[in-house]
Amino acid sequence: MLDNRQRIYALASWTVKSNGKGWFVRKTDSSAEWRGPYRSETSACLVIARHLKKEVIRRDCLSLRL
């Protein structure tokens, strides 16, 4: 049976920086190392989008089990 309840998720925020070596990303409130370098802003944004997609899928699966 399909679940018709509305599901809303607040996702993690990310920080992007650029230096002479490329673009780097990491979760905003994380002490983890920067990921990168990525060649363009687009590549850095796609990396973030992939992580956010995984987070949505993981949370959605958890909410459907409840």
C-alpha distance (Angstrom), angle and dihedral (degrees) to the residues before:
residue distance angle dihedral
M1 . . .
L2 3.79 . .
D3 3.78 118.7 .
N4 3.82 109.5 -130.3
R5 3.81 96.5 -175.2
Q6 3.78 115.9 121.8
R7 3.79 112.4 -110.0
I8 3.81 120.5 -160.7
Y9 3.81 124.3 -177.6
A10 3.81 130.3 -168.5
L11 3.78 104.3 -145.6
A12 3.78 130.2 -152.1
S13 3.78 117.9 -87.8
W14 3.78 120.6 -124.6
T15 3.78 134.2 -153.2
V16 3.80 123.1 -142.8
K17 3.80 125.5 -163.2
S18 3.76 134.3 179.0
N19 3.77 129.3 -153.2
G20 3.78 132.6 160.8
K21 3.80 91.1 -76.1
G22 3.81 98.4 56.3
W23 3.80 141.7 -87.7
F24 3.80 123.1 -36.6
V25 3.82 131.7 -168.1
R26 3.79 138.8 -168.4
K27 3.78 138.6 156.1
T28 3.78 108.2 -79.9
D29 3.82 98.6 -124.3
S30 3.78 95.0 38.5
S31 3.76 130.1 108.4
A32 3.81 89.5 -156.8
E33 3.76 119.3 120.9
W34 3.79 120.7 -89.0
R35 3.81 115.4 -93.4
G36 3.75 116.8 -133.1
P37 2.93 159.5 -9.0
Y38 3.79 97.2 -125.2
R39 3.77 120.8 -177.5
S40 3.81 98.1 -130.2
E41 3.79 143.8 13.2
T42 3.77 87.8 -107.3
S43 3.81 92.6 57.1
A44 3.81 91.0 48.9
C45 3.81 91.2 49.4
L46 3.80 91.8 48.5
V47 3.81 90.0 54.2
I48 3.81 89.5 53.0
A49 3.81 91.1 46.7
R50 3.81 91.3 53.2
H51 3.81 91.2 51.9
L52 3.80 91.8 47.6
K53 3.80 91.0 49.4
K54 3.82 90.6 53.4
E55 3.80 89.8 49.2
V56 3.82 92.6 51.6
I57 3.80 92.4 47.7
R58 3.81 92.2 48.2
R59 3.80 93.5 48.7
D60 3.78 93.7 43.6
C61 3.81 91.5 52.9
L62 3.80 90.0 50.3
S63 3.80 93.1 49.7
L64 3.80 92.4 49.6
R65 3.81 90.8 54.4
L66 3.79 92.6 57.6
